[in-house]
């Protein structure tokens, strides 16, 4: 018997009658056991009621047993340009086939943590920005009070400020902020809680530590209004200085800036170049590729994350659904990090 024939017989004996859920590599079998049932059956990704990352649904009242709570924040009253990110949570829920396994981080977060989609922030009014921020903060505080890590999907970037007020109430948190814009502007036309200023507001509220904050991917013609970032002590990495070769250096710098203290991760989809994410309110050319963004996020494994968000997906400008697809992928990457956070509750 030739070597080729002998090898083929061995493969036939092992694989010919095995189903797609039978995996022989132990680290993959661990995941397959959670995803597949007998006969290689698994749920169709396009069937059932859509949830964020296909996570189980759980009412807000039953979140005590969770480790991470995913929730939508369908509110875009703080935009300065194109609106429509109020439809972001619905767009991300409609995306199929993200995960379940993260090859780079070797985790299947939905199956290996207690994670659920607890629905959307219950807004009392669709017209009142200040009241909407109160409603976001109330839900975020409820999540934190139950010792659960919050992960939000916006909505415009103004939603991060009320979430930071909840996670940073006892002591200011650090932040890794991936964005085209610093979002540390002042009051515009009498309104300071718009989506261009959440991180100035959070610092001045004492819930965000600027010296433990790094902003990555910054670009565009608005640098003249971001002086608060550098003057308060934030580290700013401009998109023009990001290359594939420099990513390890930037990851190391981010890890140094935030240290081992509690840290929030905020991802604005407009950090990606409009080639990858046209469906957003304030697109800026010259941005990150999806590969660069994923490498960045995966480099933060082991940091002490206490929450995160993905914001500014506006599906009306997203004709191919690529923006929502990439937003869901980044949400999955951030969720995967939570499994390795020292702050992940043991439940």
Secondary structure by P-SEA (a helix, b strand, c coil): ccaaaaaaaaaaaccccccccccccaaaaaaaaacccccccccccccccccccccccccccccccccbbbbbbcccccccccccccaaaaaaaaccccccccccccccccccccccccccccccccccaaaaaaaaaaaaaaaaaacbbbbbbccccaaaaaaaaaaacccccccccccccccccccccccccccccaaaaaaaacccccccbbbcccccccccccccccccbbbbbccccccccaaaaaaaaaaaaacccbbbbbbccccccccccccccccccccccaaaaaaaaaaaccccccccccccccccccccaaaaaaaaaaaaaaaaaaaaccccccc
